[in-house]
Amino acid sequence: MGLNVGNLKFITFTDVHISSVNPSSRKGDYERDILDKLEQIKAIGVKVGADFFICAGDLFNLKAPMRNPHALNARLINLFKSFPAPIYTTEGNHDLRQDSYETFDEQPLNVIYSSDALIQARDIRRTINDITFRVRSIPFQEEPDLSLIEHAGDDVDLSIFILHLYASLEGGMLFKTKLFSYYDISKLMDDIFVLGHYHADQGIETINDNGKPQHFVNVGSISRGALSEEDVKRQPKVAIVTVSKEEGKISVESMVVRLKVKAPDEAFDLVVHEREKNEQKEAQEFVSKLQTDMIDVPREDRIAEEVNMLNLDKKVLDKVNYFLNEAYLQRKSVE
């Protein structure tokens, strides 16, 4: 039997979506509920002896910096600094205004990076128990061009990539947005991909498409009800990843752990939540129709006027205006 040289463990979680403002369908204290989940993750890390943690984006729920009070940032900084090991993370779409990294300097996540409570995992290289590893990431992009990203090299024992994008084993489309397949992502040649953004639990998958096993950890958001289409019955989970090195060969084992949460009828006003889901669906269908029927996005000063002429509920109008303005800004950014 070969000599076991070393091993390391890390814990992954994603899409925290913390806010001091309750999502409209939530009951009780949403911020406290999220902080409790983070405390559970910390306790799991202590119990298993985690060497580090990975958060795959969307720490915050509200994109506007002024809607995230300093007191919330202080609580997060104090909590994350009490974790038993470093926390590596990247920026999700909710951590940025207009989904643009150009806005990052004014965002609350930047304040937390500056405190060293979280570490921006752009290219971290470390050695633990004779295992040399790299953790890398990119900031959120809705549909990044993976061909422009540098492939993982062979100068480390293990390469980990944190990605905040819609992804599943086979890929496809989701909400009119590309759902990347693991086979497409695997061409980056990292050994482990920790994925966020897709709140639904996609589990942990291993593929062998590039001459080596590549592992995809995509266990879904730890929050529930931060988005109107959210399945409030979903059981939030984290993953524990154990990496072993024996006679120079690396092996990876993963398992999921369920977090303790309130029952759906205790945490949510289910009638309000169902109404929100229907409003969201109606708004998305309307925007899809506009995108099909109109060749050009209307000028910014015409958007509100044209939409408000429609006979739609105010909440639906608000959502439509938001989607159209986002579409206008995205169009302007590439013109």
KEKE-3310 file (N, C-alpha, C; in steps of 0.2 Angstrom, whole numbers, plus 5000, padded with zeros to 4 digits):
npx = (5004:5003:5010:5001:5002:4996:4982:4968:4954:4939:4925:4911:4899:4885:4877:4871:4864:4861:4852:4846:4833:4818:4814:4798:4789:4794:4793:4796:4813:4823:4837:4842:4840:4848:4860:4861:4862:4875:4882:4880:4887:4900:4901:4901:4913:4922:4920:4924:4936:4940:4951:4949:4936:4924:4915:4903:4898:4886:4884:4877:4860:4853:4857:4860:4871:4868:4857:4861:4865:4878:4879:4876:4886:4896:4892:4894:4908:4913:4908:4913:4927:4928:4927:4935:4945:4952:4941:4937:4931:4920:4913:4896:4881:4872:4881:4885:4881:4871:4876:4889:4906:4913:4907:4911:4920:4912:4904:4897:4903:4916:4921:4921:4930:4941:4943:4949:4941:4934:4942:4946:4946:4955:4967:4973:4987:4992:5000:4995:4998:5007:5000:4999:4989:4978:4967:4955:4946:4933:4925:4907:4899:4886:4885:4899:4914:4921:4932:4941:4947:4961:4968:4969:4985:4998:5006:5002:4996:4982:4969:4956:4941:4931:4915:4902:4888:4875:4874:4874:4874:4871:4868:4860:4846:4840:4828:4829:4842:4859:4863:4876:4885:4893:4902:4907:4912:4922:4933:4942:4950:4952:4953:4942:4927:4918:4902:4890:4875:4864:4851:4844:4847:4860:4867:4882:4894:4905:4915:4924:4930:4942:4953:4955:4948:4935:4928:4912:4904:4889:4878:4867:4858:4861:4851:4833:4819:4824:4823:4809:4805:4809:4810:4803:4802:4814:4829:4842:4859:4877:4893:4906:4922:4935:4952:4964:4981:4991:5006:5009:4998:4982:4966:4949:4935:4918:4904:4887:4880:4865:4858:4850:4834:4819:4802:4793:4780:4782:4792:4788:4776:4765:4755:4757:4770:4767:4759:4769:4777:4769:4767:4780:4782:4773:4778:4790:4786:4780:4791:4798:4790:4790:4804:4803:4794:4799:4812:4822:4828:4819:4822:4830:4822:4809:4805:4799:4787:4781:4779:4771:4758:4752:4740:4743:4747:4754:4765:4769:4772:4783:4792:4794:4798:4811:4817:4817:4825:4837:4840:4841:4853:4862:4862:4867:4880:4887:4887)
npy = (4994:5011:5026:5038:5054:5066:5077:5087:5098:5106:5117:5121:5134:5144:5158:5167:5178:5188:5201:5216:5219:5211:5199:5201:5190:5184:5179:5183:5186:5189:5192:5187:5174:5170:5173:5164:5152:5154:5153:5140:5134:5138:5131:5118:5118:5119:5107:5097:5101:5110:5116:5127:5138:5140:5152:5154:5166:5180:5186:5196:5202:5214:5225:5239:5249:5258:5252:5242:5242:5249:5242:5229:5225:5226:5215:5204:5205:5203:5190:5182:5183:5176:5163:5147:5146:5152:5161:5160:5169:5175:5187:5188:5191:5199:5205:5216:5232:5233:5222:5223:5223:5235:5243:5239:5244:5253:5244:5235:5222:5224:5232:5222:5213:5222:5222:5210:5199:5191:5183:5188:5177:5178:5173:5162:5154:5140:5129:5115:5102:5096:5096:5106:5119:5128:5142:5150:5163:5172:5188:5190:5186:5186:5178:5172:5171:5157:5153:5163:5162:5158:5142:5129:5126:5114:5116:5114:5103:5103:5111:5123:5131:5144:5148:5159:5156:5151:5133:5116:5098:5094:5106:5119:5130:5143:5153:5161:5162:5156:5140:5133:5119:5106:5099:5109:5118:5110:5111:5121:5114:5113:5105:5104:5112:5125:5130:5143:5153:5147:5143:5131:5114:5105:5095:5085:5081:5071:5070:5063:5068:5073:5066:5065:5064:5076:5087:5093:5105:5109:5113:5122:5137:5144:5152:5154:5160:5172:5176:5178:5167:5156:5140:5136:5125:5119:5111:5119:5117:5112:5108:5096:5094:5083:5081:5070:5065:5053:5044:5054:5054:5062:5062:5064:5067:5070:5076:5080:5091:5095:5110:5116:5122:5133:5127:5128:5135:5142:5150:5158:5168:5159:5162:5175:5172:5163:5172:5181:5173:5171:5184:5186:5177:5182:5194:5191:5184:5194:5203:5194:5193:5207:5207:5198:5204:5217:5225:5235:5241:5252:5270:5276:5286:5283:5271:5269:5277:5270:5257:5260:5263:5251:5239:5234:5226:5235:5230:5221:5230:5237:5227:5224:5237:5237:5225:5230:5241:5236:5228:5239:5245:5235:5234:5247:5246:5238:5244)
npz = (5000:4996:5002:5011:5007:5010:5013:5010:5015:5009:5010:5001:4996:4990:4983:4993:4996:5006:5015:5023:5021:5021:5008:4999:5001:5012:5029:5046:5051:5039:5037:5049:5047:5036:5042:5051:5044:5038:5050:5053:5042:5046:5058:5053:5046:5056:5063:5053:5051:5040:5028:5020:5013:5000:4992:4980:4974:4973:4987:4992:4991:4987:4974:4974:4982:4993:4999:5007:5023:5033:5045:5042:5034:5044:5053:5044:5041:5054:5057:5046:5049:5060:5055:5054:5044:5028:5017:5001:4987:4973:4962:4961:4950:4958:4967:4960:4951:4938:4933:4930:4931:4932:4941:4953:4963:4971:4978:4992:4994:4990:5001:5011:5005:5007:5020:5023:5027:5018:5003:4988:4975:4963:4958:4967:4975:4984:4996:5005:5017:5008:4996:4982:4976:4966:4966:4956:4948:4939:4937:4938:4922:4910:4899:4897:4886:4885:4878:4879:4891:4900:4900:4913:4920:4922:4933:4946:4959:4959:4952:4955:4949:4951:4947:4942:4935:4924:4924:4919:4918:4905:4899:4889:4888:4899:4906:4894:4893:4890:4896:4902:4897:4907:4899:4890:4899:4905:4896:4900:4908:4922:4938:4948:4948:4955:4956:4955:4955:4948:4956:4959:4964:4957:4960:4962:4950:4940:4927:4913:4901:4896:4897:4911:4927:4931:4942:4946:4956:4961:4970:4973:4979:4996:5001:5002:4993:4989:4976:4965:4958:4965:4972:4986:4994:4992:4999:5006:5004:5007:5001:5005:5001:4999:4996:4992:4992:4986:4984:4974:4966:4964:4971:4972:4983:4987:4996:5001:5013:5022:5026:5041:5041:5042:5041:5025:5027:5038:5036:5025:5017:5008:4999:4995:4989:4978:4971:4967:4959:4948:4943:4940:4929:4920:4917:4911:4900:4893:4891:4883:4871:4867:4863:4853:4844:4841:4832:4836:4851:4861:4863:4878:4884:4880:4885:4898:4896:4885:4890:4902:4896:4894:4900:4914:4929:4943:4949:4940:4929:4935:4935:4921:4917:4923:4917:4903:4904:4908:4897:4888:4893:4892:4878:4874:4879:4871:4859)
capx = (5000:5007:5010:4997:5006:4993:4975:4965:4946:4936:4918:4908:4892:4884:4871:4869:4858:4859:4849:4843:4826:4815:4810:4791:4785:4797:4790:4801:4819:4827:4844:4844:4839:4854:4866:4861:4865:4882:4885:4880:4893:4906:4901:4903:4920:4926:4919:4927:4943:4941:4957:4947:4929:4923:4908:4903:4895:4880:4884:4872:4854:4851:4863:4861:4875:4865:4852:4865:4868:4885:4879:4876:4893:4900:4891:4897:4915:4914:4906:4918:4933:4928:4928:4942:4950:4950:4935:4938:4925:4920:4907:4890:4877:4869:4886:4887:4876:4870:4879:4895:4912:4915:4904:4913:4923:4907:4899:4898:4908:4923:4922:4922:4937:4946:4944:4952:4936:4934:4947:4945:4950:4957:4972:4977:4991:4994:5002:4993:4999:5010:4996:4999:4983:4976:4960:4954:4939:4931:4919:4901:4897:4880:4888:4907:4917:4926:4938:4946:4950:4967:4967:4973:4991:5000:5011:5000:4993:4975:4966:4949:4939:4924:4911:4895:4885:4870:4877:4871:4878:4870:4867:4853:4844:4837:4826:4831:4850:4863:4864:4882:4886:4899:4907:4910:4916:4928:4939:4946:4955:4953:4951:4936:4923:4913:4897:4885:4870:4858:4849:4842:4852:4862:4871:4889:4895:4911:4915:4931:4930:4948:4959:4956:4942:4934:4922:4907:4900:4884:4872:4862:4859:4859:4845:4827:4814:4827:4820:4802:4804:4813:4807:4803:4803:4821:4833:4848:4865:4884:4897:4912:4926:4941:4957:4970:4987:4995:5011:5009:4991:4977:4959:4944:4929:4913:4898:4883:4877:4859:4857:4844:4830:4812:4798:4791:4775:4785:4797:4786:4769:4765:4750:4761:4775:4764:4757:4775:4779:4764:4769:4787:4781:4769:4783:4795:4783:4779:4797:4800:4786:4793:4810:4802:4791:4803:4819:4826:4826:4817:4826:4829:4817:4803:4804:4793:4781:4777:4776:4765:4752:4749:4735:4746:4747:4759:4771:4772:4775:4789:4797:4795:4803:4817:4820:4818:4831:4843:4841:4844:4859:4866:4863:4872:4887:4891:4886)
capy = (5000:5017:5031:5043:5060:5072:5078:5094:5098:5113:5118:5126:5136:5149:5162:5169:5183:5192:5208:5218:5220:5205:5198:5202:5184:5181:5180:5183:5190:5186:5193:5183:5167:5169:5173:5157:5147:5155:5150:5133:5133:5139:5125:5112:5119:5117:5100:5093:5103:5113:5120:5134:5138:5143:5155:5155:5173:5183:5186:5201:5201:5220:5227:5246:5249:5261:5248:5237:5246:5248:5237:5222:5224:5224:5209:5199:5205:5199:5183:5179:5183:5171:5156:5144:5145:5158:5160:5162:5170:5179:5192:5186:5197:5203:5209:5221:5235:5233:5216:5225:5223:5242:5246:5235:5249:5256:5239:5232:5216:5227:5233:5216:5211:5226:5220:5203:5194:5187:5184:5188:5172:5179:5168:5160:5148:5138:5122:5112:5095:5093:5097:5112:5120:5135:5144:5155:5164:5178:5191:5188:5188:5182:5172:5173:5168:5153:5152:5168:5161:5154:5135:5128:5123:5108:5117:5113:5097:5103:5118:5124:5137:5147:5152:5161:5156:5145:5128:5109:5093:5093:5112:5121:5137:5144:5160:5164:5163:5150:5136:5130:5112:5104:5097:5115:5121:5106:5112:5125:5109:5113:5098:5105:5118:5126:5134:5147:5157:5142:5141:5124:5109:5101:5090:5084:5077:5070:5068:5061:5070:5076:5062:5065:5066:5083:5087:5099:5105:5114:5111:5127:5142:5142:5156:5153:5165:5179:5177:5176:5160:5151:5134:5137:5119:5116:5110:5121:5112:5114:5102:5095:5091:5080:5080:5066:5064:5046:5043:5059:5054:5066:5059:5069:5064:5075:5074:5086:5092:5099:5115:5116:5128:5133:5124:5133:5139:5146:5156:5161:5169:5156:5165:5180:5169:5161:5178:5184:5169:5172:5190:5186:5173:5186:5200:5188:5182:5200:5205:5190:5195:5213:5205:5195:5209:5224:5224:5239:5242:5259:5274:5275:5290:5281:5265:5270:5279:5265:5252:5262:5263:5245:5238:5228:5227:5240:5226:5218:5235:5238:5222:5225:5242:5234:5221:5234:5246:5232:5227:5245:5247:5230:5236:5252:5244:5235:5248)
capz = (5000:4995:5008:5010:5008:5013:5011:5012:5014:5009:5010:4996:4997:4985:4983:5000:4995:5012:5015:5029:5019:5019:5002:5000:5003:5018:5036:5051:5050:5034:5038:5054:5045:5032:5046:5055:5039:5038:5057:5052:5038:5050:5062:5049:5044:5062:5064:5048:5050:5034:5026:5017:5011:4994:4991:4972:4972:4976:4994:4993:4987:4983:4970:4976:4988:4999:5002:5011:5028:5036:5051:5039:5032:5050:5055:5040:5042:5061:5056:5042:5052:5065:5052:5056:5038:5024:5013:4994:4983:4967:4962:4957:4947:4963:4970:4955:4948:4930:4931:4927:4936:4932:4947:4959:4968:4976:4981:4998:4994:4990:5008:5014:5003:5010:5027:5023:5029:5012:4999:4981:4972:4956:4957:4974:4975:4991:4997:5011:5017:5002:4990:4979:4973:4963:4966:4952:4946:4935:4940:4934:4915:4909:4895:4896:4881:4888:4874:4880:4897:4900:4902:4919:4918:4926:4938:4953:4960:4959:4950:4956:4946:4954:4941:4944:4928:4924:4921:4921:4915:4898:4896:4886:4889:4905:4906:4888:4894:4889:4901:4900:4899:4910:4894:4888:4904:4906:4892:4904:4911:4929:4941:4951:4946:4960:4952:4958:4950:4947:4963:4959:4966:4951:4963:4961:4945:4938:4920:4911:4894:4894:4900:4918:4931:4932:4946:4946:4963:4959:4974:4973:4984:5003:5002:4998:4992:4987:4970:4965:4955:4969:4975:4993:4997:4991:5005:5005:5005:5006:4999:5008:4996:5002:4991:4994:4987:4987:4979:4969:4963:4967:4971:4975:4986:4989:4999:5003:5020:5022:5032:5045:5039:5044:5036:5021:5029:5044:5033:5019:5015:5002:4995:4991:4985:4972:4966:4964:4954:4942:4940:4936:4923:4915:4915:4907:4894:4890:4888:4877:4866:4864:4860:4846:4839:4840:4830:4839:4858:4861:4866:4885:4887:4878:4888:4903:4893:4881:4895:4906:4892:4894:4905:4918:4937:4944:4951:4933:4926:4938:4933:4914:4916:4925:4912:4897:4905:4908:4890:4885:4895:4889:4871:4874:4881:4865:4853)
cpx = (5004:5006:5006:5000:5002:4985:4973:4957:4944:4928:4915:4901:4892:4878:4868:4863:4856:4856:4846:4835:4823:4812:4803:4787:4788:4793:4796:4807:4823:4834:4846:4845:4846:4860:4867:4864:4872:4885:4885:4886:4899:4907:4903:4910:4924:4925:4923:4935:4945:4947:4955:4940:4929:4916:4908:4899:4888:4880:4878:4866:4852:4858:4865:4865:4872:4859:4855:4868:4875:4885:4879:4883:4897:4899:4894:4904:4917:4913:4912:4925:4934:4928:4935:4947:4948:4944:4937:4932:4926:4914:4902:4886:4874:4874:4888:4881:4877:4874:4886:4901:4915:4912:4906:4916:4918:4903:4902:4903:4915:4925:4924:4929:4942:4948:4947:4947:4934:4940:4945:4949:4952:4962:4976:4981:4994:4996:4999:4994:5002:5006:4996:4993:4982:4969:4959:4947:4939:4925:4913:4900:4891:4882:4895:4909:4922:4932:4943:4949:4956:4965:4971:4979:4992:5005:5008:4997:4985:4973:4959:4947:4932:4921:4904:4891:4880:4874:4874:4875:4877:4869:4860:4852:4840:4835:4829:4839:4853:4864:4870:4882:4893:4905:4911:4914:4923:4934:4944:4951:4956:4951:4944:4933:4918:4908:4892:4880:4864:4856:4846:4848:4854:4866:4879:4891:4903:4911:4923:4931:4937:4954:4960:4949:4941:4928:4918:4903:4895:4877:4867:4863:4857:4853:4839:4823:4817:4824:4813:4800:4807:4808:4808:4804:4810:4825:4840:4854:4872:4887:4903:4916:4933:4946:4962:4975:4991:4999:5011:5003:4986:4970:4955:4937:4924:4907:4894:4881:4871:4860:4850:4840:4823:4808:4795:4785:4777:4789:4794:4778:4768:4760:4754:4766:4772:4762:4763:4777:4775:4766:4775:4786:4778:4774:4788:4792:4782:4785:4799:4796:4788:4800:4809:4799:4794:4810:4824:4823:4824:4822:4825:4823:4810:4801:4798:4787:4777:4775:4770:4758:4749:4745:4738:4746:4754:4766:4774:4775:4782:4794:4799:4799:4810:4821:4822:4824:4837:4845:4844:4851:4864:4868:4868:4879:4891:4890:4893)
cpy = (5006:5022:5036:5050:5065:5072:5085:5093:5105:5112:5123:5128:5142:5153:5163:5173:5187:5199:5209:5219:5213:5205:5198:5196:5181:5183:5180:5188:5187:5186:5188:5176:5166:5169:5166:5152:5148:5153:5143:5130:5133:5133:5119:5112:5117:5110:5095:5095:5106:5117:5127:5133:5142:5146:5157:5161:5174:5183:5191:5200:5208:5223:5235:5246:5252:5257:5242:5241:5244:5242:5230:5221:5222:5217:5203:5199:5201:5192:5179:5178:5178:5164:5153:5143:5151:5156:5164:5163:5174:5183:5189:5193:5202:5207:5215:5225:5234:5227:5217:5226:5230:5245:5243:5239:5251:5251:5237:5226:5219:5229:5227:5213:5215:5225:5213:5198:5189:5188:5183:5183:5172:5174:5166:5154:5146:5131:5120:5105:5092:5093:5104:5113:5127:5136:5150:5157:5170:5181:5189:5191:5184:5176:5173:5169:5163:5152:5157:5167:5156:5147:5134:5124:5117:5109:5117:5106:5097:5110:5118:5131:5138:5150:5153:5162:5150:5139:5121:5104:5093:5100:5113:5128:5137:5152:5164:5165:5156:5147:5132:5123:5111:5102:5104:5118:5117:5108:5117:5121:5110:5106:5099:5112:5119:5132:5137:5150:5153:5140:5134:5119:5105:5095:5090:5079:5076:5067:5067:5062:5072:5073:5062:5066:5073:5084:5094:5100:5111:5112:5116:5132:5140:5147:5153:5159:5172:5181:5174:5169:5154:5146:5134:5131:5116:5116:5113:5117:5115:5108:5102:5091:5089:5078:5076:5065:5058:5045:5047:5059:5058:5062:5064:5065:5070:5072:5081:5086:5097:5104:5115:5123:5128:5130:5130:5138:5143:5151:5160:5162:5166:5158:5171:5178:5167:5166:5181:5180:5170:5179:5190:5182:5178:5192:5197:5186:5189:5203:5201:5192:5202:5211:5202:5200:5215:5222:5229:5240:5250:5263:5274:5280:5288:5275:5265:5272:5274:5259:5254:5263:5257:5244:5232:5231:5231:5235:5223:5224:5237:5233:5223:5231:5241:5230:5225:5238:5242:5230:5233:5246:5242:5232:5241:5251:5241:5239:5253)
cpz = (5000:5001:5006:5012:5012:5010:5013:5011:5013:5008:5005:4998:4992:4986:4989:5000:5002:5011:5021:5028:5017:5012:5003:5003:5009:5024:5040:5049:5045:5035:5043:5052:5041:5037:5050:5050:5039:5045:5056:5048:5042:5055:5059:5047:5050:5064:5059:5048:5043:5033:5023:5015:5004:4993:4983:4970:4975:4983:4996:4989:4983:4980:4972:4982:4994:5002:5006:5017:5031:5042:5048:5037:5038:5053:5051:5041:5049:5060:5052:5045:5057:5062:5054:5050:5033:5019:5006:4990:4977:4967:4958:4954:4953:4968:4966:4953:4941:4928:4928:4933:4937:4938:4953:4965:4973:4979:4988:4999:4993:4997:5012:5012:5006:5017:5028:5026:5024:5007:4992:4977:4965:4954:4963:4973:4982:4991:5004:5011:5011:4996:4988:4975:4971:4964:4961:4950:4941:4938:4935:4927:4914:4905:4893:4890:4884:4884:4875:4887:4897:4903:4908:4917:4923:4931:4945:4953:4958:4957:4951:4953:4949:4948:4943:4937:4928:4920:4923:4917:4908:4895:4893:4887:4895:4905:4900:4888:4893:4896:4899:4902:4903:4905:4891:4893:4906:4902:4895:4907:4918:4932:4944:4949:4952:4957:4956:4952:4949:4953:4964:4960:4960:4954:4962:4956:4943:4931:4918:4903:4892:4897:4907:4921:4932:4936:4946:4952:4961:4963:4976:4979:4991:5005:4999:4998:4991:4980:4969:4962:4959:4972:4983:4997:4996:4998:5004:5008:5004:5004:5003:5003:5000:4996:4994:4989:4990:4982:4973:4965:4967:4966:4975:4977:4988:4992:5001:5010:5019:5028:5035:5043:5042:5039:5032:5023:5035:5041:5028:5019:5008:4997:4991:4987:4978:4968:4963:4958:4947:4939:4937:4930:4918:4913:4910:4900:4890:4887:4882:4871:4863:4861:4853:4841:4837:4838:4834:4846:4858:4865:4873:4887:4884:4882:4893:4900:4889:4885:4899:4903:4892:4900:4909:4925:4938:4945:4944:4929:4928:4935:4925:4913:4918:4919:4905:4898:4905:4901:4886:4886:4892:4881:4870:4875:4875:4859:4852)
residu = (MET:GLY:LEU:ASN:VAL:GLY:ASN:LEU:LYS:PHE:ILE:THR:PHE:THR:ASP:VAL:HIS:ILE:SER:SER:VAL:ASN:PRO:SER:SER:ARG:LYS:GLY:ASP:TYR:GLU:ARG:ASP:ILE:LEU:ASP:LYS:LEU:GLU:GLN:ILE:LYS:ALA:ILE:GLY:VAL:LYS:VAL:GLY:ALA:ASP:PHE:PHE:ILE:CYS:ALA:GLY:ASP:LEU:PHE:ASN:LEU:LYS:ALA:PRO:MET:ARG:ASN:PRO:HIS:ALA:LEU:ASN:ALA:ARG:LEU:ILE:ASN:LEU:PHE:LYS:SER:PHE:PRO:ALA:PRO:ILE:TYR:THR:THR:GLU:GLY:ASN:HIS:ASP:LEU:ARG:GLN:ASP:SER:TYR:GLU:THR:PHE:ASP:GLU:GLN:PRO:LEU:ASN:VAL:ILE:TYR:SER:SER:ASP:ALA:LEU:ILE:GLN:ALA:ARG:ASP:ILE:ARG:ARG:THR:ILE:ASN:ASP:ILE:THR:PHE:ARG:VAL:ARG:SER:ILE:PRO:PHE:GLN:GLU:GLU:PRO:ASP:LEU:SER:LEU:ILE:GLU:HIS:ALA:GLY:ASP:ASP:VAL:ASP:LEU:SER:ILE:PHE:ILE:LEU:HIS:LEU:TYR:ALA:SER:LEU:GLU:GLY:GLY:MET:LEU:PHE:LYS:THR:LYS:LEU:PHE:SER:TYR:TYR:ASP:ILE:SER:LYS:LEU:MET:ASP:ASP:ILE:PHE:VAL:LEU:GLY:HIS:TYR:HIS:ALA:ASP:GLN:GLY:ILE:GLU:THR:ILE:ASN:ASP:ASN:GLY:LYS:PRO:GLN:HIS:PHE:VAL:ASN:VAL:GLY:SER:ILE:SER:ARG:GLY:ALA:LEU:SER:GLU:GLU:ASP:VAL:LYS:ARG:GLN:PRO:LYS:VAL:ALA:ILE:VAL:THR:VAL:SER:LYS:GLU:GLU:GLY:LYS:ILE:SER:VAL:GLU:SER:MET:VAL:VAL:ARG:LEU:LYS:VAL:LYS:ALA:PRO:ASP:GLU:ALA:PHE:ASP:LEU:VAL:VAL:HIS:GLU:ARG:GLU:LYS:ASN:GLU:GLN:LYS:GLU:ALA:GLN:GLU:PHE:VAL:SER:LYS:LEU:GLN:THR:ASP:MET:ILE:ASP:VAL:PRO:ARG:GLU:ASP:ARG:ILE:ALA:GLU:GLU:VAL:ASN:MET:LEU:ASN:LEU:ASP:LYS:LYS:VAL:LEU:ASP:LYS:VAL:ASN:TYR:PHE:LEU:ASN:GLU:ALA:TYR:LEU:GLN:ARG:LYS:SER:VAL:GLU)
# end
